[in-house]
Amino acid sequence: MRFRYIVGLSAIALLITASFITMQRVVSEQRGFSSVVNLAGHQAGLANRIAYFASLMATTADETEFNTARGQVGRTIHKIRAAHKTLRKGDVEKGIPLVTNDNLLTIYDDPMVGLDLALTRFLERAEQVYHSDMESLDTNSAAFLFLSTYGPHVLEPLLDAAVDEYATIGRRAILRIERFELIIWLAAMITLLLEIGFIFRPLERHVQKALNSLENSVEELTDTRKRLLEAQKLALVGDWEFDVTSKKLTWSDQVYDICGVEPEVFSVSMESSLQLVHPEDQVMLEKALREMLKNKITTSNMEYRVNRPDGKECLVYQHAMVVADEDGQGRKLSGTIQDITERKALSTRLEKLSQHIPGFIFQYHLDSEGNSWMPYTSIGIADTCGLQPEEVEKDSGPLLDMIHKEDLDQVMDTISESREKLETWRGQFRLYHPKKGMIWLEGHATPEQLINGNTLWYGYIWDVTDRKQSEDRIRKLALYDPLTGLANRRLLKDRLSHAIATSRRNQYYGAVLMLDLDNFKSLNDTKGHNVGDALLIEVAKRLVSCVRETDTVSRLGGDEFVVVLEWLGQDDKSSRKKALEVAEKIRIALGRAYVLEKEEHLHHTSASIGVSLFKDNEKSESELLKHADVAMYEAKDLGRNRVCLYSQVRQAVVNSRSAMAHDMKLGLDNDEFSLYLQPQVLSTGGLSGAEALLRWFPEGKDPVSPGSFIPIAENTGLILPLGEWVMEKACKYIIELESLEIPDDFSLS
């Protein structure tokens, strides 16, 4: 008996010990589950708290209120992150276990719609709002729009799904506990039948304690559920569930509020629910539900309209998923709906606002494989590029194909650089518009590195064709002759400088041709400037037709033109021959008859052309032009309508003439000229007159013959002051001669 008692007592002791240890562990887990569910449900409220205070920051005009809201956003961001970390990893110190299963992993880690990704994006936008100042943040800011529109309707359903899953795990744990309790109870009853008076009371107390713990857990779960419902009410989100077996549909209180019906009056069923949906949207919704019931799809996201009994129409966003049993068969449908009427109205206002802004705003998404698409483009793309937003929503190829081939590589290179450095993309490029033809566009976009390695740009593109055309006109006015369209003196200097540098680097000869139209002034004086301008335009055309595209034709002014020839060759003789051949070709072309103006004036002209070669020398642009000018004036001196090559001999003559002209000017100032009178005598011996003879005696030099200095004076314009000096001197002589006895018919020539 004692042995049996000891055995029974030992069995009871072991049973009680096992029961106590197991119950302690189960109670601990249930408390942990309760904390987990409570913490997960709290996250939804925190997300709505961020959205609320972000809205307050964007709309308030009070700086104190703005800073208070910013502080609330910052603290709430920290709380969400801490809560999320605890949910994913657990916290031993706080008594929160690491809870996970396949469904939770799917909810959190899904690469496209996972809660981790959604929460990270949400908090990144929240931090952008937090770091924004009062001036830059408004209701049109991208980060604010994300928090108030896109963020909540993606994040909150995921949080709801996570809470539901934690609750499901908790319920399953309760079921396991109940089964385990039954086993313990049966074992206890058997043992109690043997030793009922010895172990009954301790076991009863222990079981009661376990039951109390479970009741507390249930109460905590109920409180969590209440808080979740309150959070749903604030976020205008409700949840529903459809049991596939019983065909029973249940709504949360918030669904009743969204649909505008009373729970006491409205009988919820699939048929009655569909009756509230706008007739145009019913087919779409029914199709999605049927495919989910047939396990063709596991999730569904859509927007549809609800006709409330009070006559109002609201727009809702629904996220639904199939809940499968252990065999993988769908046993129920679970989903959430959110009233997005106000959010949609705000989006519509934003879209209308963008219609009044030139250009369009856009999102450009580039993945690691080089695939790109534009998730969002405002309707302005239709006018700017001739495309509809949906044409580039899944593939940006249609837009990229319209970019000018010469600009496409540069655009893609700048996008790659922006992606690598995460710096603002800026670009100008040409695009072929189906109606407007070739246009110029300019764009700016800010990149964002996504968690999956992709890059998303937020930007704006607008038409700058008018500005580019204005810039081209300004450039043309600055660098081209407005009459002929040829390069002007400024552009000629730049082109000639480049030609000299190229010649020096590649050891190829080049040439400068300067030409002047013969007797052009007489045409202007007799026929007018219009006819003269018409001649200059025609001369420009003929000059361009005589040279290569790589050569430069320029008008210096008046009837003076310059041609720069490059890449003539590396041999002096052959290069000189090519330059002279081109010059002769130009001379012949310009010598053909011209038919000018509407009156069809027939005009003939000729050109005097000077040629100067250059290669591997240190001469400047001005020196080469002077050499060509010297050669041109040699052609004029030799009778016009001819081509002359620059030579040192001719340069020496020009230098001598220039020196003589300089000395003549000094001579006039220093009174180096003298006027002599040579008497003219009649055959009878009488004086009939006198001839005035001009002589020049430079100081310290030999006398200069009039035959040498008179032509130079005529060419340089010194003939006028020299003539005035002669006239003044001659008049003085006549006055002096009047005092002498001279014949009345005396003449001075």
Secondary structure, 3 states (H helix, E strand, C coil): CHHHHHHHHHHHHHHHHHHHHHHHHHHHHHHHHHHHHHHHHHHHHHHHHHHHHHHHHHHCCCHHHHHHHHHHHHHHHHHHHHHHHHHHHCECCCCECCCCCHHHHHHHHCCCCCHHHHHHHHHHHHHHHHHCCCCCCCCCCHHHHHHHHHHHHHHHHHHHHHHHHHHHHHHHHHHHHHHHHHHHHHHHHHHHHHHHHHHHHHHHHHHHHHHHHHHHHHHHHHHHHHHHHHHHHHHCEEEEEEECCCCEEEECHHHHHHHCCCCCCCCCCHHHHHHHECHHHHHHHHHHHHHHHCCCCCEEEEEEEEECCCCCEEEEEEEEEEEECCCCCEEEEEEEEEECHHHHHHHHHHHHHHHCCCCEEEEEEECCCCCEEEEEECCCHHHHHCCCHHHCCCCCHHHHCCECHHHHHHHHHHHHHHHHHCCCEEEEEEEEECCCEEEEEEEEEEEEECCCCCEEEEEEEEECHHHHHHHHHHHHHHHECCCCCCECHHHHHHHHHHHHHHHHHHCCEEEEEEEEECCHHHHHHHHCHHHHHHHHHHHHHHHHHHCCCCCEEEEEECCEEEEEEEEEECCHHHHHHHHHHHHHHHHHHHHCCEEECCCCEEECCCEEEEEEEECCCCCCHHHHHHHHHHHHHHHHHCCCCCEEECCHHHHHHHHHHHHHHHHHHHHHHCCCEEEEEEEEECCCCCEEEEEEEEEECCCCCCCECHHHHHHHHHHHCCHHHHHHHHHHHHHHHHHHHCCCCCCCCCEEC
